[in-house]
């Protein structure tokens, strides 16, 4: 491990806690918690792996500010109609790729399971997070979260954050 990827124990613990708290929040169904994990000027994208690796900009979801995340929360709560379901994230330990200019660049694998009220649980979305994290007065926040999912095939809609 070189100095460019090293963080101290407290920073790594805070980073691991950020990932765990994020998963807990988006699994709770309390959607108002989700935007608070991000800086005001942030990027959140859900993108197929092929598009990401080929440098194609097309994303399934793309938000470029905390205000846009709040709009999505409003949509989830007030305007989108869908069969209700629960989701559960299983997130691997974050791997710090580099630390540069006060920003932590980290990645973690994820799997999201979906359970409809009258059906068995199923694997819903699998991929990796590619994140840029910054320290704020409120603690660590995502400046950028790319959710790069492995499969070209996704269910007909993705309502909740990954």
VMD Tcl script that draws the C-alpha trace (Angstrom):
set ca {
  {0.00 0.00 0.00}
  {1.48 3.36 -0.94}
  {0.95 6.73 0.71}
  {-1.51 7.80 -1.98}
  {-4.00 5.14 -0.77}
  {-3.42 5.32 2.97}
  {-5.91 6.72 5.44}
  {-5.55 6.58 9.20}
  {-7.62 4.24 11.35}
  {-10.16 6.89 12.36}
  {-10.70 7.96 8.74}
  {-11.14 4.37 7.60}
  {-13.60 3.70 10.41}
  {-15.56 6.85 9.45}
  {-15.55 5.75 5.80}
  {-16.83 2.27 6.71}
  {-19.51 3.85 8.90}
  {-20.58 6.13 6.02}
  {-21.12 3.11 3.76}
  {-23.03 1.22 6.47}
  {-25.19 4.25 7.35}
  {-25.99 4.87 3.67}
  {-27.15 1.27 3.17}
  {-29.23 1.41 6.35}
  {-30.85 4.69 5.29}
  {-31.83 3.60 1.78}
  {-33.10 0.27 3.11}
  {-35.21 1.97 5.79}
  {-37.67 3.53 3.36}
  {-37.16 6.93 4.99}
  {-36.17 8.59 1.70}
  {-35.62 12.02 3.27}
  {-32.38 10.65 4.76}
  {-30.82 9.92 1.36}
  {-29.85 13.45 0.19}
  {-28.08 14.17 3.49}
  {-25.31 11.75 2.54}
  {-24.25 14.12 -0.26}
  {-22.65 17.55 -0.63}
  {-24.73 20.38 -2.12}
  {-22.92 20.14 -5.47}
  {-22.80 16.40 -5.92}
  {-23.09 13.76 -8.61}
  {-25.13 10.57 -8.30}
  {-25.30 8.26 -11.29}
  {-26.66 4.80 -11.87}
  {-24.98 3.48 -14.99}
  {-24.53 0.14 -16.77}
  {-20.99 -1.22 -16.61}
  {-20.64 -1.35 -20.39}
  {-21.45 2.35 -20.79}
  {-19.07 3.27 -17.95}
  {-16.18 1.21 -19.29}
  {-16.64 2.48 -22.84}
  {-16.90 6.10 -21.70}
  {-20.49 6.47 -22.87}
  {-22.44 9.10 -20.90}
  {-25.85 7.36 -20.95}
  {-27.07 6.59 -17.43}
  {-30.20 5.01 -16.03}
  {-30.34 7.81 -13.43}
  {-28.20 10.95 -13.30}
  {-28.45 13.72 -10.71}
  {-25.99 16.60 -10.39}
  {-27.00 18.37 -7.18}
  {-28.49 17.71 -3.78}
  {-31.58 19.59 -4.98}
  {-32.06 16.99 -7.73}
  {-31.80 14.22 -5.13}
  {-34.51 15.95 -3.09}
  {-36.67 16.15 -6.23}
  {-36.25 12.38 -6.66}
  {-37.32 11.86 -3.03}
  {-40.42 13.94 -3.70}
  {-41.12 11.82 -6.78}
  {-40.73 8.58 -4.81}
  {-43.07 9.78 -2.09}
  {-45.66 11.72 -4.07}
  {-45.79 11.01 -7.79}
  {-44.38 7.61 -8.74}
  {-46.84 4.73 -8.75}
  {-45.46 1.21 -8.51}
  {-45.87 -2.08 -6.71}
  {-44.40 -1.54 -3.26}
  {-41.24 -3.44 -2.42}
  {-38.48 -3.59 0.14}
  {-34.84 -3.49 -0.74}
  {-31.82 -4.67 1.19}
  {-28.21 -3.71 0.45}
  {-25.22 -5.91 1.14}
  {-22.12 -3.75 0.74}
  {-18.51 -4.91 0.79}
  {-15.81 -3.14 2.73}
  {-14.71 0.07 1.00}
  {-11.32 0.00 -0.68}
  {-9.46 3.31 -0.75}
  {-8.02 3.79 -4.24}
  {-6.37 7.14 -3.59}
  {-6.44 10.17 -1.35}
  {-5.84 13.43 -3.16}
  {-6.57 17.10 -2.39}
  {-8.62 16.22 0.68}
  {-10.77 13.77 -1.28}
  {-11.00 10.06 -0.66}
  {-11.54 7.98 -3.80}
  {-13.00 4.64 -2.77}
  {-14.85 1.66 -4.21}
  {-17.06 -1.05 -2.77}
  {-19.03 -3.91 -4.26}
  {-22.76 -4.03 -3.61}
  {-25.73 -6.32 -4.07}
  {-29.30 -5.13 -3.70}
  {-32.10 -7.60 -3.04}
  {-35.73 -6.74 -3.68}
  {-38.71 -8.25 -1.91}
  {-42.23 -7.62 -3.18}
  {-44.88 -8.14 -0.55}
  {-46.31 -11.28 -2.19}
  {-43.14 -12.74 -3.71}
  {-39.81 -14.28 -2.72}
  {-36.74 -12.06 -2.47}
  {-34.66 -11.73 -5.63}
  {-31.33 -10.26 -6.64}
  {-32.27 -6.83 -7.97}
  {-29.04 -5.02 -8.81}
  {-25.35 -5.91 -8.43}
  {-22.30 -3.79 -9.09}
  {-19.82 -1.46 -7.49}
  {-19.81 2.00 -6.05}
  {-17.09 4.33 -7.29}
  {-17.06 7.24 -4.86}
  {-15.42 10.54 -4.15}
  {-15.84 11.46 -0.49}
  {-15.04 14.71 1.27}
  {-14.87 15.81 4.88}
  {-17.52 18.39 5.85}
  {-18.44 19.96 9.19}
  {-21.18 17.29 9.43}
  {-18.76 14.44 8.70}
  {-17.90 12.53 5.54}
  {-20.19 13.10 2.54}
  {-20.32 11.84 -1.02}
  {-19.26 14.45 -3.56}
  {-19.75 11.82 -6.24}
  {-21.35 8.37 -6.16}
  {-21.30 6.27 -9.30}
  {-23.34 3.08 -9.02}
  {-21.99 0.94 -11.82}
  {-24.21 -2.11 -12.24}
  {-22.97 -5.26 -13.93}
  {-25.98 -6.48 -15.89}
  {-27.26 -4.95 -19.08}
  {-30.70 -6.16 -18.06}
  {-32.56 -4.36 -15.31}
  {-36.17 -4.59 -14.16}
  {-38.54 -2.27 -15.98}
  {-38.00 0.47 -13.41}
  {-35.64 1.49 -10.67}
  {-37.53 3.63 -8.21}
  {-35.40 3.71 -5.06}
  {-31.76 4.76 -4.74}
  {-29.13 2.07 -5.12}
}
mol new
graphics top color blue
foreach p $ca { graphics top sphere $p radius 0.5 }
foreach p [lrange $ca 0 end-1] q [lrange $ca 1 end] { graphics top cylinder $p $q radius 0.2 }
display resetview
